[in-house]
Amino acid sequence: MLIRKVEQFLRRHDMPATKFGRLAAHDPRFVLDLRMGRIPRPATEKRTLEWMERYELAQLARHATLAELCAHAGFEIKGRVADARQEMRHAA
């Protein structure tokens, strides 16, 4: 079921349901409607799943790029990104 995958995605990315709906389906009520039993068309479900996959790949690429840049510059990422930026400022 789509709603289960969406709920897992929302928890994993700490994303509000309305933001997900706007980004993935151009409908801020999309997740709320799914929670109320809405069954999306197969094409809508496919587009939503593809959007979730693209979003996760983009997040992985963004974090990998930051890690690679830091490693190339000789810095370690410790904890959150903000901590890494602070570490880089102090080391420079």
Secondary structure, DSSP 8 states (H G I E B T S, - for coil): -HHHHHHHHHHHHT--HHHHIIIIIS-TTHHHHHHTT----HHHHHHHHHHHHHHHHHHHHHHHHHHHHHHHHT----SSHHHHHHHHHHH-
